[in-house]
Amino acid sequence: MTTQKMTFGAISALACTLLPFVPLGASAQSSVQLYGVVDMGVSSYKGDGAGSRQMVTSGGNQASRLGFRGREDLGDGLVAGFDMESGINADTGTGQLSNTNNQASGNSGGGGLTFNRKSFIYLQSKQWGELRLGRDYTPAFWNTFLFDPFRVGVGASTHVLHGTTVTGFRASNSVGYFSPGCSGPSCPGFFYQGMAAFGENGAGPDRQDGNLYGLRVGYGGTNWNAAAAVTTTRNRIADDYTSMNIAASYLWNGHRFMALAAENRTGNRLAAVGNANRVRYWQLGAEWKVGNDSIPMSFMRLTRNDGASSSSQKYAVGYVHNLSKRTAIYGTYAYVDNRGKLNLPVASGAVNGPIPTAGGNASGFDIGMRHSF
C-alpha cells in the first residue's frame, strides 16, 4: 500500500471548496433548492368565424417553470429565505414577461429569463407569521387557482378576468403577510393573508396607478377548506379594478369537489369590454380519483352587464395518468358557449385559441406530458 501526501496548497483548496457547506452553528442550518416543471403538449383550438389553430404548447397540466428557493434556520422558531421562479415557454425555450409597475406599461422581459412568477425574500416566525417583500401572487388569485380543478391549460377558467390582467395573478413591489401556521396559501385552521403593492410612479395625476391592496381569510379543515378574498388595483382611467371571490372544497373518499363564486369590476364602463364594468361568474369543479389517476372536470357560467346582457358557459373534462410521482400524461377537452357580445376563446394568454365572433362558440383540446423535478 502506498500513501500520498497532500500538499498545503491542496489542503487549502479543499478547505475553500467545503467552507460554504459547513454550517455556521447549530441554529443556522441553510439550504438551497433547484426545482421546476417541464410540461409540453399538442393542442388544437378553434373559434366560430376565426378558423382553427394547431400548435405545440407549454403548460397544459402545470405551468412550465424553473425556480430557486433557499432558507436558513435562525433558531428560536425564526426562518429567513427566498423564492425566485421563472415562467418558461418550454416549446420554444424562451422566458415570459414580467412587470415592473403593476400596469400594462411595465410589461417587459419577454424572450429572456425573468423571475416573473415570483421573486421575494421572507422572514418567518412560528409565533408572528411570515413577512414577504418582492413580486408575489395576489390574495384574490389564490382562490381562482386552488379551487379550479385544471388551474392551467385549455380547461382553466382564468380567462374570465375583466378590465385588466396585469395584477390578476401577481403584483410587483409588494409587501405581503401570512398568518402563523401558513405555508403559502394552504393553512390549517383559521388563517389570513394581506398584501400591499406599489406602482412606484412619479408625480402627476396617475401617480397612484398600480398601487394594490388585498386581503384573504379562510379556514382549512381536515376534509374541507374555504376562503374569501378581495384585491383592488388603483387605476385612474378605469376608476380602479377590483376582484373578489369566495370558494370552498370538500374531500370525500379521495375525490375533491370545488365551488367558486367571483366578481371582477371597474368603476367606469370600458369600451374594450362591451361598455361593461362588471362580470360575475361561478364555477363547479371536481377531481375524481381513479386509482393513482384523476379525472378533472368543471362547469363555469359568466354574465357581463353590457347592453346585450352577454353570457358565457365553459365545459371542461380531462384525464391525468400518473406514470410516477413526478411524471404524468394528460388530455383535456373544453367547449365555450358565448352569448350576446361575448367572444371568449377556449384558452387565454400566449396560447389563446382563435377569438370567435361575438356570440360564437369555441372549443379545443390539449394532449401532453408533464415532468416535475
ABEGO torsion letter per residue (X at the ends): XBBBBBBAAAAAAAAAAAAAABBABAABBBBBBBBEBBBBBBBBBBBBGAEBBBBBBBGAABBBBBBBBBBBBAEGGBBBBBBBBBBBBAAAGBBBBBBAAGBAAABBGBGBBBBAABBBBBBBBAAAEBBBBEBBBBAAAAAAAAABAAGBEAABAAAABBGBAAAAABBBGBBBBBBBGBBEABBBEBBBBBBBBBAGBBBEAAAABGBBBBBBBBBBBAABBBBBBBBBBBBAAAGEBBBBBBBBBBBBGGBBBBBBBBBBBBABBBAAAGGBABBBBBBBBBBBBBEABBBBBBBBBBBBBBAAGBBBBBBBBBBBBBABAABBBBBBBBBBBBBEABABBABBEAABBBBBBBGBBBBEBBBBBBBBX
